[in-house]
Amino acid sequence: MSTAVLYTPDVLGLAIELARFPLSEDLPLHAEARSKSCGSTIALGLATAPDGTISRVGVRSQACAIGQASAAIFAQGACGRGGAEIHAVGKAVADWLAGEGAMPDWPGLSVIAAARDYPARHGAVMLPWNAAMQVLPLDRAEV
């Protein structure tokens, strides 16, 4: 399968979107994740509102275009979502990549859908969710 299907103009455009989400020290929650399959990394910063939902996202990514696009997709859709939802979507993305479920309902995820056919890119797709799940509580009351 050609990587031209994977690295579309839309995917490459999302990588540029990350500039809208700078990582800053004033974000109280920080996590990092690394893809074992490709070595891509992400540093994620989050702020939450009093109700526990994400209110601001910051990202620093040293990843392939798929990892950067995934981080941008996460950042664009994360505000207003709580820990339980982030954990549920993270699991659903992992299941989808493994061929064990449908594509989760997350805005923009379809742009990187072709990555499902490239197992070496699965770790890069999971970077933002893996980082966010490290610092966001899974509140059973929200499930």
Rosetta blueprint (number, residue, H / E / L):
1 M L
2 S L
3 T L
4 A L
5 V L
6 L L
7 Y L
8 T L
9 P H
10 D H
11 V H
12 L H
13 G H
14 L H
15 A H
16 I H
17 E H
18 L H
19 A H
20 R H
21 F L
22 P E
23 L L
24 S L
25 E L
26 D L
27 L L
28 P L
29 L E
30 H E
31 A E
32 E E
33 A E
34 R E
35 S L
36 K L
37 S L
38 C L
39 G L
40 S L
41 T E
42 I E
43 A E
44 L E
45 G E
46 L E
47 A E
48 T E
49 A L
50 P L
51 D L
52 G L
53 T L
54 I E
55 S E
56 R E
57 V E
58 G E
59 V E
60 R E
61 S E
62 Q E
63 A L
64 C L
65 A H
66 I H
67 G H
68 Q H
69 A H
70 S H
71 A H
72 A H
73 I H
74 F H
75 A H
76 Q H
77 G H
78 A H
79 C L
80 G L
81 R L
82 G L
83 G H
84 A H
85 E H
86 I H
87 H H
88 A H
89 V H
90 G H
91 K H
92 A H
93 V H
94 A H
95 D H
96 W H
97 L H
98 A L
99 G L
100 E L
101 G L
102 A L
103 M L
104 P L
105 D L
106 W L
107 P L
108 G L
109 L H
110 S H
111 V H
112 I H
113 A H
114 A H
115 A H
116 R H
117 D H
118 Y L
119 P H
120 A H
121 R H
122 H H
123 G H
124 A H
125 V H
126 M H
127 L H
128 P H
129 W H
130 N H
131 A H
132 A H
133 M H
134 Q H
135 V H
136 L L
137 P L
138 L L
139 D L
140 R H
141 A H
142 E H
143 V L
